[in-house]
C-alpha cells in the first residue's frame, strides 16, 4: 500500500491538467503541479534511491501576499529508509522582496520530511554491540528555513526542529540531533546561448550529534560522522512545445566530501534492510533529470 502513495500523488497531480486553476477562480491564488524523473535522487549530496532512478511529483499553491504551501513526493530506497519506499514533503512559508533593493528577495518557511512506514527498529543490521535492539524511532524530520536571493544567486539556511532523521542516543549517536543545520549557496545563471542555464550548488551539513564508536560493534567504528560538504554543477534547458511549459532537461555532476559515514564501508552506506550490501551514497556521478511544471 505504501508503494502506491507516490503513484497516487502523480495521478492527482496529472488530474489537474484539465481543470481550472485556482488562479482562474480567484486571481489572488495560483496553483502549479510538477512531475519529474531522475536517474538518481540525490539530496544534499546523498543518494536517497540507492543509486537507482526515481519518480517525483508535487503540488504547490501560492497567494499574492507571499504565502506558499505544497506537497511533494519521491520514491526512495528502503535500504536506507527501512520499510519505506516513499518520501513525502509538506511545506509552507512566506516570501517577499525588498522595495529598496531591486532583485533582492527573501523567504522563510517550515518543511516536514515524512517516510510512511519507515522506522529504525526495522533495521535488520542495527543490533547493538550489547545485543539490544534499536527502539522505535521514525525517520520523519521537520525543519525551519530562511533564504535570501539576488537575481540568479541565493543562500539558504535550514535547521531541524526534531532529531535529524531519527538520529539520537537510541540509534547509535552520542546525543539527540535536534538543531542540526544545513547551509547552502545556489546559482542559476542564464547563459547567452542556446537558452541554457548554468546550475551550481554547494552545501554543508552539520549534524548536532556524533556517531558513538562501536555502538553497533565494528559496523560504524571509526568510520566517520554524517557531516559532509556537497556540490552540484551542470546545465539545464527548457524544451517548450505547443502551448505548454514543455520539459526541463538537466544534466548535473554531483557528489560530496564525506567523512566516511556514507561510504560503502561506513554505517550510512550500509543496507539497513537485510543482507550485507553497501554503497558509497555520496560518490561523484552524473545525474540526468526530466521535469515538467504545469
C-alpha positions, 0 to 999 in steps of 0.5 A: 500500500505504501508503494502506491502513495507516490503513484497516487500523488502523480495521478492527482497531480496529472488530474489537474491538467484539465481543470481550472486553476485556482488562479482562474477562480480567484486571481489572488491564488495560483496553483502549479503541479510538477512531475519529474524523473531522475536517474538518481535522487540525490539530496544534499549530496546523498543518494536517497534511491540507492543509486537507482532512478526515481519518480517525483511529483508535487503540488504547490499553491501560492497567494499574492501576499507571499504565502506558499504551501505544497506537497511533494513526493519521491520514491526512495530506497528502503535500504536506507529508509527501512520499510519505506519506499516513499518520501513525502514533503509538506511545506509552507512559508512566506516570501517577499522582496525588498522595495529598496533593493531591486532583485533582492528577495527573501523567504522563510518557511517550515518543511516536514520530511515524512517516510510512511512506514519507515522506522529504525527498529526495522533495521535488520543490521542495527543490533547493538554491540550489547545485543539490544535492539534499536527502539522505535524511532521514525525517520520523519524530520521537520525543519525551519528555513530562511533564504535570501536571493539576488537575481540568479544567486541565493543562500539558504539556511535550514535547521531541524526542529526534531532529531535529524532523521531519527538520529539520537542516543537510541540509534547509535549517536552520542546525543539527540540531533535536534538543531542540526543545520544545513547551509547552502549557496545556489546559482542559476545563471542564464547563459547567452546561448542556446537558452541554457542555464548554468546550475551550481550548488554547494552545501554543508551539513552539520549534524548536532550529534556524533556517531558513538564508536562501536555502538553497533560493534565494528559496523560504524567504528571509526568510520566517520560522522554524517557531516559532509560538504556537497556540490552540484554543477551542470546545465539545464534547458527548457524544451517548450512545445505547443502551448505548454511549459514543455520539459526541463532537461538537466544534466548535473555532476554531483557528489560530496566530501564525506567523512566516511559515514556514507561510504560503502564501508561506513554505517550510512552506506550500509543496507539497513534492510537485510543482507550485507550490501553497501554503497558509497551514497555520496560518490561523484556521478552524473545525474540526468533529470526530466521535469515538467511544471504545469 
